[in-house]
Amino acid sequence: MQTATLFDLPAIQSPQIAAVVEAPAKPTPKPKRRKTVHASVPLEPSTTVPDEMIRDADWVVISSSGGKDSQAMLSYVVRRAKALGMLHKVVVVHADLGRVEWEGTRELAELQAALAGVPRFEVVQAKGADLLDRVEIRYGKLKAKAEEEARERGEDPTTAKVAPAWPSSSARWCTPDAKRGPIRTLYTRLVAELGDLGRPVRILECIGQRAAESTARAQLAEVEINRGASNGKRHVVTWRPIHAWSDRKVWQEIARSRLPYHPAYDWGNRRLSCVFCVLGCNSDLVNGARRVPELAAAYARTEVVVGADFKKGLSMREIIRRAQALEEAEGPAARPPAGTAMAGHIGRAAASKYRARQVTLYGLAA
């Protein structure tokens, strides 16, 4: 007697078996591409002593957003490099974010570098679309993917749930796209400039991240090998010189350096860079909508296109509404006196002295 197989049994005898028979096969997931790191790249930095790291490096690259943390770090690192007679190896790089950035940020970053005495300032920028355009492009790709997966499951693709297209604290794709990638192209150029040294070029990248900013940043190491940016031609060490600094210490360093800071801080902002950063506090976002309403409107239009709020639980439409309510209640705000933000951290006397020195040394407006 021949034994019946699974496919010989009538579906009515077992609904469970019928479901197994009729269910479409799940697509085989594509294997994840493993990133390999060149064997020459060390697991740990050879030293974590600041002056030794500067001496050992072929290039000291300071990433500057133009914000307060960047300029405090710039002042601190440049001071140490000058004392060692190694200012010639310092490069300041600014990743230009285009229309989503506060006006004048790139120019300010360049001015800060020049006043600090840095001989070389570089600007890098992602090719092609800017952040808002990238959000729409990303949405199109995510939507197509969700619809295709729904079809493979035998579902209606029009009901497919599309993954969020906006950057978020858990998916900060904007940073590698707009900053990290373009800066690494600079590393490639710097390596080429030195030619064949008979060894990988040593790059010390300085980043102004602080533990006080977030729980995630508090967990970052002050010094570590950047294995993602390193390869057989370059070894990159990440140094976070002001990782342990408080807000007060940052402002004290700015006062000591006499370098100008961005006026957005006097307006009340806690952060700088993108006017509307998903990591920014609500007051910063509302402040941005009051100062740059046309950009806020562009974000609101993108929300409609991708069908999702700019920030989880807070739409740009709501941010604009709050900004308009403040304008109606208070009227257009007068620009606060220069030095207001600094005075809030280290006192009016110190801030006044800082401003007076700027006028005397650089001829900047009081």
ABEGO torsion letter per residue (X at the ends): XBBBBAAABBAAABAAAAAAAABBBBBBBBBBBBBBBBAABBABBABABAAAAAAABABBBBBBAGBAAAAAAAAAAAAAAAAAGAAAABBBBBBBAEAABBBGAAAAAAAAAAAAGBABBBBBBBBEBBAAAAAAAAAAAAAAAAAAAAAAAGBBAAABBBBBABBBAABBAAAAAAAAAAAAAAAAAAAAAAEBAGBBBBBBBBBABBAAABAAAAABBABBBBAAABBAABBBBBBBAAAABBAAAAAAAAAAAGBBBBAAAAAGBABBEBABBAABBAAAAAAAAAABAAAAAAAAAAAAAAGBBABBGBBAAAAAAAAAAAAAAAEBBBBBBBGAAAAAAAEAAAAAAAAAAAAAAAGBBX
